[in-house]
Every structure is written in C-alpha cells, then in structure tokens.
Amino acid sequence: MKNLILLLLLLAPIFTPAQSYKNWDDHDVVRFYEKVDLDYLTLDEDGEEISAIYVPTQIKNGLYEVTVTKVSSLLYQIRGTNLYMYFRFNPFLFTFDEGVLEVSGSSGTFFEKP
C-alpha cells in the first residue's frame, strides 16, 4: 500500500493540467480594425499623403492562438492577417509575441504566452 501511495505521489505532476492561458499576463483589447489600402496620392484632412486607413471591424467570438506584430504603442497586427488590435494601455509586447486572443463582442483580451 505504501508503495502505491509513493508511486501516485511521484506520478502526480504528470497528471496535473498544463498551465491555463488565464494565468498568463492579460491585455485589454478595446477594438479590432481592418487595414484598407488607399489609392496613390490620397490625402488626409491636413493635406498629408496617406496610404491606408484602419476601419473598425468585427471578429467572430472565440479563442484564437495568434502572433502579434507591433505597428504603434497601442496598435498591433495579428500576424498573417489584415486584422489589428487596439489596446487600452501599451501592452509592451515584442514583434512575434505569441498568445491567446479571447474575443467577445467588439472587444477582447490578449493573453501573452510566457
């Protein structure tokens, strides 16, 4: 009996669930955007040339494993897509950081993989 208990204690770490993404650092995503490329020589209201605009978009609710690419301190592209996340606060992520994106409605949470 003692050997069985000892064996179970030694094997316990094998059967414990993997770390949940909910325990990772999380960052609030305020909105999602899609990049729209503009025609050559398009101007903004100040007369400056611009090549693209970002328009609000919806992403289907769910969980997504994503890699991010930094565009600005609050705007990050979901790598391999034309979709962007706008964060409430600067998440201090690096280019090609990975994580889980939890989408609910027009906002979400990005859980940064440790």
Secondary structure, DSSP 8 states (H G I E B T S, - for coil): -HHHHHHHHHHHHHHS----GGGSEEEEEEEEEEEEEEEEEEE-TTS-EEEEEEEEE---SEEEEEEEEESSSSEEEETTSSEEEEESS-----TTEEEEEEEETTEEEEEE--
